[in-house]
């Protein structure tokens, strides 16, 4: 067992885990942050996406020990300080960017990473960026619409 220390959603945490423990399992089982989902175990679906030191990472591809000392943000850390939905979360809700909700945490985390790097992406750039996230329900249109709305560009998608 290895003691792992990191900051998760702005809070210092410390827990023990086996050396082979994936970050997704450390978050879900070790820290009880179950919003990060395990969808495929092969890093193809994006449901386990979190931010590690500000970068989008599929947490099923990273060992928990590799996040030693890191700042990790999960879907639970995306809400505003007062507990209200973030702009991205509210846009997903308002524009029905979810259906069953299983992929939603990874989609929101991907959207946040995209909008951090590119605050005004085109619809094509949004679709390209989401390539590593799989949704089995929505057909992606409303997810793209929600991200465009969160970027303040809903009119750009409506005009196409």
C-alpha positions in Angstrom: 0.0 0.0 0.0 1.1 3.5 -0.8 -0.1 6.7 0.9 -1.3 9.1 -1.7 -1.7 12.8 -1.1 -3.4 15.2 -3.5 -5.8 18.1 -3.6 -9.2 17.1 -4.9 -11.8 19.7 -5.7 -9.8 22.2 -3.6 -9.6 19.9 -0.5 -6.4 18.2 0.6 -6.9 14.4 0.8 -4.7 11.5 1.8 -5.5 7.8 1.5 -3.7 4.5 1.0 -4.0 2.5 -2.2 -2.3 -0.4 -3.9 0.3 0.7 -6.4 -1.8 -0.7 -9.2 -4.9 1.4 -8.3 -6.2 3.5 -11.1 -7.0 7.1 -10.4 -10.7 6.5 -11.3 -10.9 3.8 -8.6 -9.1 5.9 -6.1 -11.6 8.7 -6.6 -14.6 6.4 -6.6 -13.7 3.8 -3.9 -11.1 5.6 -1.9 -12.6 9.0 -1.8 -16.3 8.2 -2.5 -16.4 10.6 -5.4 -18.7 8.5 -7.6 -19.5 11.2 -10.2 -16.5 10.1 -12.2 -17.8 7.0 -14.1 -16.1 3.9 -15.3 -17.6 3.2 -18.7 -15.3 1.0 -20.8 -12.0 0.2 -18.9 -10.2 0.8 -22.2 -9.9 4.6 -22.2 -12.2 5.0 -25.2 -15.4 6.4 -23.7 -14.4 9.4 -21.8 -16.8 8.9 -18.9 -13.9 8.9 -16.4 -12.5 12.3 -17.5 -11.1 14.5 -14.7 -8.7 17.4 -14.7 -5.2 16.8 -13.2 -3.2 20.0 -12.7 -5.6 21.7 -15.1 -5.3 19.2 -17.9 -8.1 16.8 -19.1 -7.1 13.2 -18.2 -9.0 9.9 -18.6 -8.6 8.7 -15.1 -8.8 5.1 -16.1 -5.4 5.5 -17.8 -3.6 7.0 -14.9 -2.4 5.3 -11.7 -3.5 7.1 -8.5 0.1 7.2 -7.4 1.0 9.2 -10.5 -1.4 12.0 -9.1 0.7 12.3 -5.9 0.8 16.0 -5.0 -1.5 16.9 -7.9 -4.6 19.1 -8.0 -7.5 17.0 -9.3 -10.9 18.3 -10.2 -13.8 15.9 -10.6 -17.4 16.6 -11.7 -18.2 17.2 -8.1 -15.8 20.2 -8.1 -17.4 21.8 -11.1 -20.3 23.6 -9.3 -20.0 27.2 -8.2 -18.8 27.9 -4.7 -22.4 28.4 -3.6 -23.4 25.0 -4.8 -25.2 26.2 -7.9 -24.5 24.8 -11.3 -21.6 26.1 -13.3 -22.3 27.8 -16.6 -21.4 24.6 -18.4 -23.6 22.4 -16.2 -26.5 24.8 -16.5 -26.2 24.8 -20.3 -26.3 21.0 -20.3 -29.4 21.1 -18.2 -31.1 23.9 -20.2 -30.3 22.5 -23.6 -30.9 18.9 -22.7 -27.3 17.9 -23.3 -27.9 14.6 -21.4 -30.2 11.8 -21.5 -29.3 8.8 -19.4 -26.5 10.9 -17.8 -23.8 8.3 -17.8 -21.5 10.2 -20.1 -22.4 13.6 -18.7 -19.6 14.0 -16.2 -17.0 13.3 -18.8 -18.7 15.5 -21.3 -18.9 18.4 -18.9 -15.2 17.9 -17.9 -14.3 17.8 -21.6 -16.3 20.9 -22.3 -14.6 22.8 -19.4 -11.2 21.8 -20.8 -12.1 22.9 -24.3 -13.6 26.2 -23.2 -10.5 26.9 -21.0 -8.2 26.5 -24.1 -10.6 27.9 -26.7 -13.4 30.1 -25.2 -15.2 30.5 -28.5 -14.9 27.3 -30.5 -16.7 26.6 -33.7 -19.3 23.8 -33.8 -16.7 21.8 -35.8 -14.1 22.4 -33.1 -16.5 21.2 -30.4 -17.4 18.1 -32.3 -13.7 17.4 -33.0 -12.8 17.9 -29.3 -15.5 15.5 -28.1 -14.2 12.7 -30.3 -12.8 10.9 -27.3 -16.2 10.9 -25.5 -18.9 8.4 -26.3 -22.6 9.0 -25.7 -24.9 6.2 -26.5 -28.2 8.2 -26.1 -28.2 11.7 -27.5 -26.7 11.8 -30.9 -24.4 14.6 -29.7 -26.5 17.5 -31.1 -27.7 18.8 -27.8 -24.3 18.2 -26.2 -22.8 20.4 -28.9 -25.6 22.9 -28.5 -25.0 23.1 -24.7 -21.3 23.7 -25.2 -22.0 26.4 -27.7 -24.4 28.0 -25.3 -21.9 27.8 -22.5 -19.4 29.6 -24.8 -22.0 32.3 -25.5 -22.3 31.3 -29.1 -25.7 29.5 -29.3 -26.6 31.7 -32.2 -23.7 30.3 -34.2 -25.1 26.8 -34.2 -28.7 28.1 -34.8 -27.5 29.9 -37.9 -26.0 26.8 -39.5 
